Amino acid sequence: MELKPDIIERIKLLDEKYQAMGQSLASYLDGLLYADYLTYWDYIHLDTLLSLQTPKTPIPDENIFIMYHQITELYFKLCLHEFDQLAEKENLHVRFFTDRVTRINRYFEALITSFDIMVDGMEPQQFLKFRMSLLPASGFQSGQYRKIEICSTSFKNLVAKDVRDTFSDDVVDGQIEKMYEHMYWKAGATELASGKKTLTLVQFEQKYSRDFIFLAKKFTTKNLWALYKSLPEKDQKNEKLILALRQLDVDVNINWPLSHYKSAVRYLQADPEDIAATGGTNWQKYLPPRFQKRIFYPQLWSADELNNWGKAWVKSVVFGAK
């Protein structure tokens, strides 16, 4: 059978490609000839993926808990993939910037709208039983979530609000390390009675502190706010980009933590001294945005919006106000 001209042209192009690399096209064609057809389950490693749930108890709802957290971490990985694209993009332009931030928002919105799985999708009695077998582990220990925060904003904005203003806006030698000692989330993992670091926090810092500090230094000029300020002044006024950044701020710093707050209220609302099911984290003060005032882009919000950060969500979702 005579080969069609378009097939011959493709073979010539492939031959040029492999010759340029000192490779033999014939060898690669042999590999293609002998290789099996790709299947969906092999491509996404489905069997491996479905084998990664290893409950610690025989309680059925623990499987839901495990799988939802695994799904969450995959979405976080998608977000970090977008941050890397933005950081590595040469000649960054407003459309690319807006599109990637919109993707991140889409991932977070999928997580937020699905979080009812965690709020109403498990029986409280089952949750309180299997959760105690998981101590001192906690969702607080999601390193990818902290990396999303670091990539999103100036590192100073992640410092606890009571000491935030003691640091300058310009990052000087050693300042990242000093700011890291005052990360807002550290106060959320202290023992309620003694004020000492929980084992949850100690484990977390041992595993991730170096990574966080390295990333913070790397993204000093590549976090979203720094990239936004590097755009031409006219692009900084782009309405779609501003709306996308504001949505990211709301999703990461209000909607996501308060979704967790709603879940914690359902399952853990009791004397905080009696319930250790979050690894001992002080979730009552750690999760509500009004306590931390963690805001990625304060320059993009009005004074009134900053003063009332997170209150509208609490009124509408927690208390049912309209």
VEXROMAR-33221 format. One record per residue (C-alpha): x negated, y negated, z negated; residue in one letter. Coordinates in steps of 0.5 Angstrom, whole numbers, padded with zeros to 4 digits, always signed. Layout:
N
<site <X Y Z> 'A'>
...
! end
This chain:
322
<site <+0000 +0000 +0000> 'M'>
<site <-0003 -0007 +0002> 'E'>
<site <-0004 -0012 -0004> 'L'>
<site <+0000 -0018 -0003> 'K'>
<site <-0004 -0025 -0002> 'P'>
<site <-0002 -0027 -0009> 'D'>
<site <-0005 -0021 -0013> 'I'>
<site <-0011 -0021 -0008> 'I'>
<site <-0012 -0029 -0011> 'E'>
<site <-0011 -0027 -0018> 'R'>
<site <-0016 -0021 -0017> 'I'>
<site <-0021 -0026 -0014> 'K'>
<site <-0020 -0031 -0020> 'L'>
<site <-0021 -0026 -0025> 'L'>
<site <-0027 -0023 -0022> 'D'>
<site <-0030 -0031 -0022> 'E'>
<site <-0028 -0031 -0029> 'K'>
<site <-0032 -0025 -0032> 'Y'>
<site <-0038 -0026 -0027> 'Q'>
<site <-0039 -0033 -0031> 'A'>
<site <-0039 -0029 -0037> 'M'>
<site <-0044 -0024 -0034> 'G'>
<site <-0038 -0018 -0035> 'Q'>
<site <-0036 -0013 -0030> 'S'>
<site <-0029 -0014 -0027> 'L'>
<site <-0028 -0007 -0026> 'A'>
<site <-0030 -0005 -0033> 'S'>
<site <-0024 -0009 -0035> 'Y'>
<site <-0019 -0006 -0030> 'L'>
<site <-0021 +0001 -0033> 'D'>
<site <-0019 -0002 -0040> 'G'>
<site <-0013 -0004 -0037> 'L'>
<site <-0011 +0002 -0033> 'L'>
<site <-0012 +0007 -0040> 'Y'>
<site <-0009 +0002 -0045> 'A'>
<site <-0002 +0004 -0047> 'D'>
<site <+0004 -0001 -0046> 'Y'>
<site <+0004 -0006 -0052> 'L'>
<site <+0010 -0005 -0057> 'T'>
<site <+0014 -0010 -0061> 'Y'>
<site <+0013 -0006 -0067> 'W'>
<site <+0005 -0005 -0066> 'D'>
<site <+0005 -0013 -0064> 'Y'>
<site <+0007 -0015 -0071> 'I'>
<site <+0005 -0009 -0075> 'H'>
<site <+0012 -0008 -0077> 'L'>
<site <+0010 -0001 -0081> 'D'>
<site <+0005 -0005 -0085> 'T'>
<site <+0009 -0011 -0086> 'L'>
<site <+0015 -0006 -0089> 'L'>
<site <+0010 -0003 -0093> 'S'>
<site <+0008 -0009 -0097> 'L'>
<site <+0014 -0009 -0102> 'Q'>
<site <+0011 -0005 -0108> 'T'>
<site <+0016 -0006 -0114> 'P'>
<site <+0014 -0006 -0121> 'K'>
<site <+0020 -0003 -0124> 'T'>
<site <+0026 +0001 -0121> 'P'>
<site <+0031 -0005 -0122> 'I'>
<site <+0034 -0006 -0115> 'P'>
<site <+0034 -0013 -0114> 'D'>
<site <+0026 -0014 -0115> 'E'>
<site <+0026 -0012 -0108> 'N'>
<site <+0030 -0018 -0106> 'I'>
<site <+0025 -0022 -0111> 'F'>
<site <+0019 -0020 -0107> 'I'>
<site <+0021 -0020 -0100> 'M'>
<site <+0024 -0027 -0101> 'Y'>
<site <+0017 -0030 -0104> 'H'>
<site <+0013 -0026 -0098> 'Q'>
<site <+0018 -0030 -0093> 'I'>
<site <+0016 -0036 -0097> 'T'>
<site <+0009 -0035 -0096> 'E'>
<site <+0009 -0034 -0089> 'L'>
<site <+0013 -0040 -0088> 'Y'>
<site <+0008 -0044 -0092> 'F'>
<site <+0002 -0041 -0087> 'K'>
<site <+0006 -0043 -0081> 'L'>
<site <+0006 -0050 -0084> 'C'>
<site <-0002 -0050 -0085> 'L'>
<site <-0002 -0048 -0078> 'H'>
<site <+0001 -0054 -0076> 'E'>
<site <-0003 -0059 -0081> 'F'>
<site <-0010 -0055 -0078> 'D'>
<site <-0007 -0057 -0071> 'Q'>
<site <-0006 -0064 -0073> 'L'>
<site <-0013 -0065 -0076> 'A'>
<site <-0017 -0062 -0070> 'E'>
<site <-0013 -0066 -0065> 'K'>
<site <-0018 -0070 -0061> 'E'>
<site <-0014 -0077 -0059> 'N'>
<site <-0008 -0076 -0063> 'L'>
<site <-0002 -0079 -0060> 'H'>
<site <+0005 -0081 -0064> 'V'>
<site <+0009 -0075 -0060> 'R'>
<site <+0004 -0070 -0062> 'F'>
<site <+0004 -0072 -0069> 'F'>
<site <+0012 -0073 -0069> 'T'>
<site <+0013 -0066 -0066> 'D'>
<site <+0008 -0062 -0071> 'R'>
<site <+0011 -0066 -0077> 'V'>
<site <+0018 -0064 -0075> 'T'>
<site <+0016 -0057 -0074> 'R'>
<site <+0013 -0057 -0081> 'I'>
<site <+0020 -0060 -0083> 'N'>
<site <+0024 -0055 -0080> 'R'>
<site <+0020 -0049 -0084> 'Y'>
<site <+0022 -0053 -0090> 'F'>
<site <+0029 -0054 -0088> 'E'>
<site <+0029 -0046 -0087> 'A'>
<site <+0027 -0045 -0094> 'L'>
<site <+0031 -0050 -0097> 'I'>
<site <+0037 -0047 -0094> 'T'>
<site <+0036 -0040 -0095> 'S'>
<site <+0034 -0041 -0103> 'F'>
<site <+0041 -0039 -0105> 'D'>
<site <+0038 -0032 -0104> 'I'>
<site <+0034 -0034 -0110> 'M'>
<site <+0040 -0038 -0114> 'V'>
<site <+0046 -0033 -0113> 'D'>
<site <+0043 -0027 -0109> 'G'>
<site <+0041 -0023 -0115> 'M'>
<site <+0044 -0021 -0122> 'E'>
<site <+0042 -0025 -0128> 'P'>
<site <+0041 -0019 -0132> 'Q'>
<site <+0037 -0015 -0127> 'Q'>
<site <+0033 -0021 -0126> 'F'>
<site <+0031 -0022 -0133> 'L'>
<site <+0029 -0015 -0134> 'K'>
<site <+0024 -0014 -0128> 'F'>
<site <+0022 -0021 -0129> 'R'>
<site <+0019 -0020 -0135> 'M'>
<site <+0015 -0014 -0132> 'S'>
<site <+0011 -0019 -0128> 'L'>
<site <+0008 -0023 -0133> 'L'>
<site <+0004 -0028 -0133> 'P'>
<site <+0005 -0028 -0125> 'A'>
<site <+0009 -0034 -0123> 'S'>
<site <+0011 -0038 -0116> 'G'>
<site <+0007 -0043 -0119> 'F'>
<site <+0001 -0040 -0117> 'Q'>
<site <+0002 -0041 -0110> 'S'>
<site <-0004 -0043 -0107> 'G'>
<site <-0001 -0045 -0100> 'Q'>
<site <+0004 -0049 -0103> 'Y'>
<site <-0002 -0053 -0106> 'R'>
<site <-0006 -0053 -0100> 'K'>
<site <+0001 -0056 -0096> 'I'>
<site <+0001 -0062 -0101> 'E'>
<site <-0007 -0063 -0100> 'I'>
<site <-0006 -0064 -0093> 'C'>
<site <+0000 -0068 -0093> 'S'>
<site <-0002 -0074 -0097> 'T'>
<site <-0008 -0078 -0100> 'S'>
<site <-0011 -0074 -0106> 'F'>
<site <-0009 -0079 -0111> 'K'>
<site <-0002 -0078 -0110> 'N'>
<site <-0002 -0071 -0113> 'L'>
<site <-0005 -0074 -0120> 'V'>
<site <-0001 -0074 -0126> 'A'>
<site <+0003 -0081 -0126> 'K'>
<site <+0000 -0083 -0132> 'D'>
<site <-0007 -0083 -0130> 'V'>
<site <-0006 -0084 -0123> 'R'>
<site <-0008 -0092 -0123> 'D'>
<site <-0014 -0091 -0126> 'T'>
<site <-0017 -0088 -0119> 'F'>
<site <-0019 -0092 -0114> 'S'>
<site <-0016 -0091 -0107> 'D'>
<site <-0023 -0091 -0104> 'D'>
<site <-0025 -0084 -0105> 'V'>
<site <-0033 -0084 -0108> 'V'>
<site <-0038 -0079 -0109> 'D'>
<site <-0035 -0074 -0115> 'G'>
<site <-0028 -0077 -0115> 'Q'>
<site <-0024 -0071 -0112> 'I'>
<site <-0027 -0067 -0118> 'E'>
<site <-0025 -0072 -0123> 'K'>
<site <-0018 -0073 -0120> 'M'>
<site <-0017 -0065 -0119> 'Y'>
<site <-0018 -0065 -0127> 'E'>
<site <-0011 -0069 -0127> 'H'>
<site <-0007 -0065 -0122> 'M'>
<site <+0000 -0066 -0124> 'Y'>
<site <+0002 -0059 -0124> 'W'>
<site <-0003 -0057 -0129> 'K'>
<site <+0002 -0060 -0134> 'A'>
<site <+0007 -0056 -0132> 'G'>
<site <+0003 -0049 -0134> 'A'>
<site <+0001 -0051 -0141> 'T'>
<site <+0004 -0047 -0147> 'E'>
<site <+0010 -0051 -0150> 'L'>
<site <+0008 -0050 -0157> 'A'>
<site <+0000 -0051 -0157> 'S'>
<site <-0001 -0055 -0151> 'G'>
<site <-0006 -0050 -0148> 'K'>
<site <-0007 -0048 -0141> 'K'>
<site <-0003 -0041 -0140> 'T'>
<site <-0006 -0035 -0137> 'L'>
<site <-0002 -0037 -0131> 'T'>
<site <-0006 -0043 -0130> 'L'>
<site <-0013 -0040 -0132> 'V'>
<site <-0012 -0035 -0127> 'Q'>
<site <-0010 -0040 -0122> 'F'>
<site <-0016 -0044 -0123> 'E'>
<site <-0021 -0039 -0123> 'Q'>
<site <-0018 -0036 -0116> 'K'>
<site <-0017 -0043 -0112> 'Y'>
<site <-0020 -0049 -0115> 'S'>
<site <-0026 -0049 -0111> 'R'>
<site <-0022 -0048 -0105> 'D'>
<site <-0017 -0054 -0107> 'F'>
<site <-0023 -0058 -0108> 'I'>
<site <-0026 -0056 -0101> 'F'>
<site <-0020 -0058 -0098> 'L'>
<site <-0019 -0064 -0101> 'A'>
<site <-0025 -0067 -0099> 'K'>
<site <-0024 -0064 -0092> 'K'>
<site <-0018 -0067 -0091> 'F'>
<site <-0020 -0074 -0094> 'T'>
<site <-0019 -0077 -0087> 'T'>
<site <-0015 -0072 -0084> 'K'>
<site <-0009 -0071 -0089> 'N'>
<site <-0002 -0074 -0086> 'L'>
<site <-0003 -0081 -0089> 'W'>
<site <-0010 -0082 -0086> 'A'>
<site <-0008 -0079 -0079> 'L'>
<site <-0002 -0084 -0079> 'Y'>
<site <-0006 -0090 -0081> 'K'>
<site <-0011 -0088 -0076> 'S'>
<site <-0006 -0089 -0071> 'L'>
<site <-0005 -0096 -0067> 'P'>
<site <-0001 -0101 -0071> 'E'>
<site <+0005 -0100 -0065> 'K'>
<site <+0005 -0093 -0066> 'D'>
<site <+0005 -0093 -0074> 'Q'>
<site <+0012 -0097 -0073> 'K'>
<site <+0015 -0091 -0069> 'N'>
<site <+0022 -0090 -0072> 'E'>
<site <+0022 -0082 -0070> 'K'>
<site <+0015 -0081 -0074> 'L'>
<site <+0017 -0085 -0080> 'I'>
<site <+0023 -0081 -0081> 'L'>
<site <+0019 -0075 -0080> 'A'>
<site <+0014 -0077 -0085> 'L'>
<site <+0020 -0079 -0090> 'R'>
<site <+0024 -0072 -0089> 'Q'>
<site <+0017 -0068 -0090> 'L'>
<site <+0017 -0073 -0097> 'D'>
<site <+0024 -0071 -0099> 'V'>
<site <+0023 -0064 -0097> 'D'>
<site <+0017 -0062 -0101> 'V'>
<site <+0018 -0067 -0107> 'N'>
<site <+0025 -0067 -0108> 'I'>
<site <+0029 -0061 -0104> 'N'>
<site <+0024 -0055 -0105> 'W'>
<site <+0022 -0056 -0113> 'P'>
<site <+0030 -0058 -0114> 'L'>
<site <+0032 -0051 -0111> 'S'>
<site <+0027 -0048 -0116> 'H'>
<site <+0030 -0052 -0121> 'Y'>
<site <+0037 -0050 -0120> 'K'>
<site <+0035 -0042 -0120> 'S'>
<site <+0031 -0043 -0126> 'A'>
<site <+0037 -0046 -0129> 'V'>
<site <+0042 -0040 -0127> 'R'>
<site <+0037 -0035 -0130> 'Y'>
<site <+0033 -0038 -0135> 'L'>
<site <+0037 -0043 -0139> 'Q'>
<site <+0036 -0042 -0146> 'A'>
<site <+0031 -0044 -0151> 'D'>
<site <+0025 -0045 -0147> 'P'>
<site <+0021 -0042 -0153> 'E'>
<site <+0024 -0036 -0152> 'D'>
<site <+0024 -0035 -0145> 'I'>
<site <+0017 -0033 -0142> 'A'>
<site <+0020 -0031 -0135> 'A'>
<site <+0016 -0036 -0131> 'T'>
<site <+0009 -0034 -0134> 'G'>
<site <+0010 -0039 -0139> 'G'>
<site <+0011 -0045 -0134> 'T'>
<site <+0014 -0051 -0137> 'N'>
<site <+0019 -0052 -0131> 'W'>
<site <+0024 -0056 -0135> 'Q'>
<site <+0019 -0062 -0134> 'K'>
<site <+0015 -0059 -0128> 'Y'>
<site <+0020 -0058 -0123> 'L'>
<site <+0025 -0065 -0123> 'P'>
<site <+0022 -0070 -0119> 'P'>
<site <+0024 -0076 -0123> 'R'>
<site <+0019 -0074 -0129> 'F'>
<site <+0013 -0073 -0124> 'Q'>
<site <+0014 -0078 -0119> 'K'>
<site <+0010 -0074 -0114> 'R'>
<site <+0011 -0078 -0107> 'I'>
<site <+0007 -0077 -0101> 'F'>
<site <+0008 -0084 -0097> 'Y'>
<site <+0010 -0089 -0102> 'P'>
<site <+0009 -0094 -0097> 'Q'>
<site <+0015 -0092 -0093> 'L'>
<site <+0020 -0092 -0099> 'W'>
<site <+0024 -0098 -0102> 'S'>
<site <+0023 -0100 -0109> 'A'>
<site <+0030 -0098 -0110> 'D'>
<site <+0028 -0091 -0107> 'E'>
<site <+0022 -0090 -0111> 'L'>
<site <+0026 -0092 -0117> 'N'>
<site <+0031 -0087 -0116> 'N'>
<site <+0027 -0081 -0113> 'W'>
<site <+0030 -0075 -0114> 'G'>
<site <+0037 -0077 -0117> 'K'>
<site <+0041 -0077 -0112> 'A'>
<site <+0040 -0069 -0111> 'W'>
<site <+0041 -0068 -0118> 'V'>
<site <+0048 -0072 -0118> 'K'>
<site <+0050 -0068 -0112> 'S'>
<site <+0048 -0061 -0113> 'V'>
<site <+0047 -0060 -0121> 'V'>
<site <+0052 -0064 -0123> 'F'>
<site <+0057 -0064 -0117> 'G'>
<site <+0058 -0071 -0117> 'A'>
<site <+0060 -0074 -0110> 'K'>
! end
